[in-house]
Amino acid sequence: MKLPAPLIEGRLVRRYQRFLADVELADGCLVTAHTPNTGSMRQCAVPGHRVLISRSDNPKRKLKYTLELIGVNGHWVDTHTHRTNRVVEEGLRQSWISELEGYEITPEHRFGNSRIDFLLEKDQQKVLVEVKNVTLMCDARQACFPDAVTTRGQKHLRELMAAKAEGYRAVIFFLVQRGEATSFGPADDIDPEYGRLLREAVTQGVEVLAYRSQVSVEANRVGERLPVVLD
């Protein structure tokens, strides 16, 4: 999907109170940008990193600027979690995700005590797909999730296992935003319970898909599938 244009380049000064980031622009001006990401953003929200921000002229907004991309290790990283589902939905509709082709798509489906990101339907088959945004590397080549303890993410895995037991096809989909990643795995050192539940989910028939995104200053789209490492 296309990113807002034009984007304005700057340097990250600090990220604070989760949703705020101070950015120094090329002319030396300091602006505060909204940061649409509730995670720790470790490795990304580092002072001095290049960033791209967008500007809105909506008078109802408290902050005119939004943090869109962060430069890490020579790649642009999309930390805008509100965009993640739209990128995946585009991939579903364009048949860029071969394992999930040909389904009717309903976003935000209520199941149990959660809203699962997508319900896919074809013939008599129903598929629940929960999407996670991945911006952390656990080593030089392997991306990992989560970047902070996530009780919400644990809950989603339990819901997917319950759905599988009820006859659904259940999928956890990791959109990897790190261009250097060649594989994906759980961040056991950060949230060991999430890693345990992910492995349990696999034994119960939940499918794990990881795809690396293709991020540029113009767009973000679903790219190639990555191997998932659970050992």
VOGU-3710 file (C-alpha; in Angstrom, 3 decimals, decimal comma):
1> mklpaplieg> 0,000/0,000/0,000  1,095/3,540/-0,646  2,554/5,618/2,172  1,580/9,230/2,815  3,370/11,732/0,593  5,441/13,744/0,804  7,499/12,332/3,668  9,818/14,584/5,609  13,244/13,345/6,699  14,681/14,001/10,128
11> rlvrryqrfl> 16,644/12,504/13,000  15,052/10,924/16,028  15,877/12,803/19,211  13,824/10,696/21,615  10,691/8,582/21,876  8,713/8,978/25,117  5,329/8,372/26,720  4,918/5,591/24,131  3,095/7,731/21,579  5,404/10,731/21,254
21> adveladgcl> 8,666/11,249/19,386  10,794/14,380/19,084  12,347/14,714/15,644  14,980/17,167/14,441  14,388/18,273/10,856  17,051/19,152/8,311  16,714/22,875/9,074  17,302/22,275/12,790  13,679/22,670/13,829  12,398/20,285/16,516
31> vtahtpntgs> 8,919/18,833/16,036  6,884/16,291/18,012  5,356/13,422/16,058  2,668/10,919/16,998  4,103/7,392/17,232  1,443/4,767/16,366  3,138/1,832/18,091  2,513/0,506/21,611  5,557/-1,770/21,699  9,023/-1,034/23,023
41> mrqcavpghr> 10,387/-0,367/19,507  13,774/-1,536/20,737  16,467/-1,354/18,043  14,257/1,129/16,174  13,477/4,024/18,509  17,158/4,874/18,904  18,239/8,525/19,168  20,076/9,579/16,048  18,348/7,177/13,647  17,016/8,596/10,398
51> vlisrsdnpk> 13,243/8,858/10,331  10,552/9,826/7,882  7,482/11,635/9,142  4,272/12,795/7,499  2,381/16,025/8,089  -1,377/16,438/8,385  -3,239/19,726/8,075  -6,301/18,374/9,887  -7,148/21,100/12,453  -8,680/18,506/14,806
61> rklkytleli> -5,353/16,734/15,321  -3,296/17,662/18,363  -0,067/16,718/16,587  0,505/17,591/12,944  3,218/14,989/12,412  3,230/11,165/12,411  6,282/8,928/12,588  6,123/6,675/9,522  9,486/4,935/8,940  12,778/4,501/10,821
71> gvnghwvdth> 16,109/3,746/9,183  17,842/0,739/10,781  20,915/-1,022/9,365  20,400/0,453/5,926  16,723/-0,493/5,661  13,518/1,438/6,235  11,443/-0,144/9,012  7,701/0,475/9,146  6,818/0,822/12,834  3,318/2,179/12,091
81> thrtnrvvee> 1,279/-0,705/13,530  -2,044/0,769/12,369  -0,877/0,158/8,795  0,107/-3,495/9,302  -3,342/-5,015/8,801  -3,952/-2,911/5,711  -0,692/-4,150/4,187  -1,681/-7,755/4,896  -5,231/-7,205/3,634  -3,825/-5,853/0,374
91> glrqswisel> -1,615/-8,948/0,170  -4,647/-11,180/0,679  -6,729/-9,404/-1,943  -3,868/-9,352/-4,464  -3,081/-13,072/-3,899  0,470/-12,293/-2,758  0,095/-14,787/0,114  -0,149/-18,125/-1,664  -1,276/-20,072/1,418  -4,331/-17,837/1,781
101> egyeitpehr> -5,499/-17,294/-1,791  -9,067/-17,216/-3,026  -10,987/-16,427/0,147  -13,656/-13,855/0,911  -12,195/-11,482/3,485  -13,867/-9,995/6,556  -11,679/-7,803/8,787  -12,074/-7,625/12,571  -13,997/-10,825/13,288  -15,256/-11,431/16,818
111> fgnsridfll> -14,225/-14,811/18,226  -14,346/-15,720/21,901  -13,199/-12,698/23,874  -11,079/-11,246/21,080  -11,326/-9,534/17,751  -9,265/-11,611/15,340  -7,850/-9,560/12,481  -9,383/-11,487/9,564  -12,001/-14,110/8,871  -11,466/-15,796/5,502
121> ekdqqkvlve> -14,210/-17,917/3,928  -14,271/-20,207/0,901  -16,798/-22,956/0,245  -17,381/-24,461/3,703  -13,973/-23,539/5,110  -13,432/-20,724/7,595  -9,979/-19,378/8,433  -9,081/-17,048/11,299  -5,923/-14,999/10,740  -4,257/-12,949/13,463
131> vknvtlmcda> -1,543/-10,521/12,304  1,516/-9,331/14,234  3,960/-6,573/13,269  7,628/-7,585/13,662  10,350/-4,939/14,002  12,918/-6,729/16,213  15,950/-8,816/15,277  17,142/-11,400/17,797  20,383/-11,910/15,872  21,932/-10,693/12,636
141> rqacfpdavt> 19,506/-12,626/10,415  16,524/-13,777/12,475  13,586/-11,501/13,184  11,605/-12,190/16,332  8,432/-11,284/18,180  7,431/-9,786/20,571  9,642/-6,821/21,533  7,955/-6,633/24,967  5,842/-8,977/27,074  2,439/-9,228/25,407
151> trgqkhlrel> -0,447/-10,689/27,389  -2,709/-9,647/24,516  -0,617/-11,653/22,074  -0,725/-14,654/24,410  -4,511/-14,355/24,524  -4,693/-14,356/20,733  -2,712/-17,601/20,556  -5,111/-19,218/23,022  -8,065/-18,022/20,943  -6,529/-19,476/17,763
161> maakaegyra> -6,061/-22,833/19,489  -9,703/-22,736/20,574  -10,763/-21,896/17,020  -8,771/-24,809/15,645  -10,468/-27,123/18,143  -13,846/-25,888/16,836  -12,987/-26,759/13,249  -11,582/-23,500/11,926  -8,317/-23,258/10,067  -6,236/-20,961/12,302
171> vifflvqrge> -3,222/-18,875/11,235  -0,860/-16,542/13,076  0,736/-14,239/10,494  3,937/-12,324/11,257  4,678/-9,364/8,989  8,434/-8,882/9,303  9,445/-5,275/8,702  13,205/-5,828/8,882  14,784/-5,965/5,435  17,835/-7,917/6,626
181> atsfgpaddi> 15,787/-10,798/8,074  16,110/-14,239/6,485  14,076/-16,179/9,089  11,656/-15,647/11,979  11,329/-17,042/15,502  9,809/-16,209/18,896  11,657/-13,817/21,211  11,937/-16,290/24,086  14,264/-14,095/26,124  11,688/-11,281/26,131
191> dpeygrllre> 8,435/-13,222/26,557  9,059/-16,934/27,218  5,343/-17,557/27,754  4,565/-16,288/24,269  7,200/-18,596/22,829  5,785/-21,541/24,782  2,262/-20,819/23,602  3,377/-20,394/19,991  4,986/-23,833/20,029  1,928/-25,324/21,739
201> avtqgvevla> -0,297/-23,718/19,111  1,717/-25,383/16,361  1,233/-28,797/18,014  -2,512/-28,078/18,065  -2,572/-27,385/14,321  -2,313/-23,584/14,257  -0,312/-22,491/11,205  2,540/-19,983/11,523  3,325/-17,811/8,510  6,065/-15,185/8,353
211> yrsqvsvean> 6,431/-12,847/5,390  8,979/-10,075/4,993  7,579/-6,772/3,843  9,023/-4,678/1,035  9,353/-1,173/2,450  10,300/1,912/0,446  9,652/5,610/0,886  6,663/5,218/-1,439  4,975/2,026/-0,248  4,886/-1,054/1,961
221> rvgerlpvvl> 3,747/-4,375/0,540  3,904/-8,069/1,394  7,069/-9,638/0,005  8,599/-13,098/0,319  7,855/-15,836/2,831  10,464/-16,500/5,535  11,175/-19,814/7,267  9,904/-20,066/10,841  12,409/-21,409/13,377  10,905/-22,826/16,586
231> d> 13,804/-25,038/17,780
//
